[in-house]
Amino acid sequence: MPEDGDPRVVIAEDLAALAEEAGGIVLSFLAEALEARGRARVFLAGGTTPRRTYSLIAAGISSRALPVPAIAWHFGDERWVVPGDPQSNERMARETLLGPIAAPELTIHSWNAGSSDPVECARRCGESLREEMQGERPDVVILGIGPDGHTASLFPGATACLPDGAMVPVARDMSTRFPAAAIRGGGAPAGWRLTLCPDFLRTSLHVVFLAAGADKAGPVRRAVDGDPGTPAGWIRGTTTHFIVTRDAAPRQEQG
């Protein structure tokens, strides 16, 4: 069993079981925040792995009659595409989670990507996030893990373009002043990305990583171990869960 503060690894047999495990954990954290403060704040991941999880979270919110207007929704990162683009993380979340629960638009905090300048967009979104949160911590941050160990859009070898004009390598402590940055180059796919910075993500009460596929086993192991060269290993919350399919589980966890 993990010690307090250590990451917990939950192994699911397949994607369906992963979604059940992740959905239940996230719903419990949501209910906890709503009971304690009357509101909750969730940061969503993109990609394909969370889709079923989001559908189950939506069903759970409805079945438990949780107060939808009291939940604020944010996005940990975004591709540089407009929100309606098929590649948009926001579009996927709207289709699988936010639309089914009829989340009010005022509770959905879009990056508004795909127009103007990406660095200016990151600055504007970071300032808006600070103003909106007023020192609150995220209740839940949901993250994925890539085959290269990236999480959000924190790609190894990429460059972070910060709102003050600085261009720095993506790193664990690349920013202590800005919640968000624009990313490009290095290990990142072609084009711009927007991402929350590691120091902001580490303020979360609960961090939930989702990973599926044999190509994730190595990155998951390094992330669980806190490997300094693996961006997913930089992020910890007060609690940290790695919910992974069996083929993505670290070898020592599979027995």
N, C-alpha and C positions, 0 to 999 in steps of 0.2 A: 504493500500500500504506500502511496506517496505521502511524504511529510507535508504539513501545512505549508502552502506556498509553492510546492513542487507541482510540475504539470502532471495531469492525470491522462493516461492513454486508455481510450475506450475502443475496443476492437469489434467491428460489426462484420457479419458474414458477407454482406453485399450492399449495394447502394440503397436498396429499400430499407434494410436494417439500419444503415447509417442515418438515413433520413428520420426514422423512428426515434433513434437515440438522440440525435441532434435536436429534433423538434421538441422532444420532451424536456431536454435540458434548457433550451432557450425559453420555452414557455414557463418553466419554473422560475427562471431568473426574472422574466417579465412580471409574473405574478408577485414575486418578492418585492420588486421595485414599486409596483403600483400600490401594494399594501403599505409599504413603508413611507412613500412620499406622495402618492396619488398621481404619479406620472412616471414615465420610463423613456429611455433614449437608447435606440438601437442603431448600430452601424452595420450595414450589409455588405457582403462580398458579391462579386460577379462570377462569371464563368458558368460552367454547366453543372458541376457537382451540387451546388445548393438548390437547384430547381425544385426537386421533390421535397427537400426539407422546408422550403418556403411555402409550398402548398400545404404541408402538414401544419406549419405554424399558423397559417391563415385559418385552417379548419379548427385548430385548437383555440384560437382567439374567439372564434364564433361560438364554439360549443361551450366555452367557459364564460361567455358573455363579458369578456374583458372590455374595458372602456376604450374603444378605438381612438377617440379624439385626444386621449391622454398619452398616447404613444407617439414619440417623434422618431422619424426615420431618416437616416443619413446613409451615405455611401462611402466606403473606405477608399475607393479609387474609381476611376472612370477612364475609358478610352476617349480620345479626342474626336468624338462624333456627337451629333445632335442627339437629344434624349430619345427620339423616335427611331433611331437607326437600329437595324437588327443586331448590331454588335454592342449596343449600349447596355451597360450593367443596370442602369436605371430602368430601361424598358423591360428587361427580364424580370426585375423585382416587381414592377407594376403588374406584369402579366400573371405572375405566380402568387404574389402575396398582397401587394397594396391594392390592386384592383378588386380581388375577391373579398377583402374586408371593407371596401369602400373607404379607404383612408382619406380623410380630408386633405385637400391640397396644401393647406397651411402646415400640415404635419410632415410633408415630404420635402426634404431639403436637397434640391438638385444641385449638381455642379454647374448646370447650364453650359455644358461643354460644347465644342464644335463651332464656335463663332468667336470673333475677335482674337485676342492674343492669349495663348495658354498660360504664360507666366502671370499676366494680369488677372486671368481667371482664377488661378490658384491664390493670388493675393486677396482678391475680393471674397472668395469662398472662405479662406482662412479667417479673415476679419469678421465675416458674418457668423462663422462658427463660434468664435470667441464671444461675440456679442450675444448670440443666442444662448450659449451655455452658462455664461455668468459664473464660471468657476465650478460648475457641476462636472462630475465624472461621467463618462459613458457607462451605461448599465451593462450593455452587452456589445462586444465587437465580434462579428463573425468574419473569419478569414479563410482563405484557401492557401494551398502550398503548391508551387510549380515544380516541375522536374529539376529546375536549376536552384530550387530552394527559395525562390522569390515569394513574397506575400504582398497583398495589395498590389501596387505597381512599384515596389521596391526591388528592382532587378539588380543582381550582381553585375558590377562593371558599368552600370548606367550613370548618367550625370543628372544631378538634381539642380534645377534652375530655381533659385529661391527668389521671393518677392523683392528683396533688396538688390537684386542684380547679380548676386554671387552665384557662381557655378561650381559645385562641389561634387565629389564622388558620392554615390549612394552609400551610406554608412550608418552604423548604429546611432551615432550621435551627430548626424549631419546638420541638425538644426535644433536649437533650444529656444528660438524666438518665433518660429512660424509653424502653425499647425499643418500647412499644406505646401506642396511644391509641384512644379511641372517636371516631368521626367522624359529623357530621350537618350538614345545612343547606347553603347555597350551591349549588355545582354537584353535590353528591352526590344520588343518588336518595333518595326519601322513606324515612324510617326510619334506624335506626342502622347503622353499619358498624364493624368492628374492623380495625385495620391496624398493621403495623410502621411505625416512624418512619424518616424518611430517613437519619438519622445511623446507625441500626443497619443498614439495608440497605446502606449504603456500606462496611460492614466486610467484605463478601463478597469471597472470592477471585475468583469468576467470576460475572458477571451476564449472563443470557441473556434478551433481550427477544424476544417473538414478536408479530408484527402482520400482519394480513391485511385487504385491502379498500381501495378507493380513498379512503375517508374517513379513512384512517390516514396517507396520504402526507404531509400537512402536519405533523401531530403527530410523525411519525417524523423528519422533517427537523429540526424544532425540538429534539427530544430528542437527536439525534445532535450537533447544534450546541451542546448544553448551554444552551439558552434558559432564562433564570431564571424565566420565567412558565409553564414547562411542567414539571409534576412529574416526568415520565419523564426529563427532562434533568438532574434532581438526582442520579440514582443512577448511580454508576460502581463497578466492582470493579477488582481488579488487572487482569483482562481484562473487556471488555464487548463482547458480540456483539448486534447487531440482526439477527435472522433474519426476513425479511419477504417476502411475496409481491410479484411484480413490480408490481402495481397500488398497493402500499403503499410502494414504494421512493421515497426522495427523488429528485427529478427529475435532479439531477446524477449520481446513481448509475445511472440507467437506461440510459445510453448505453454 
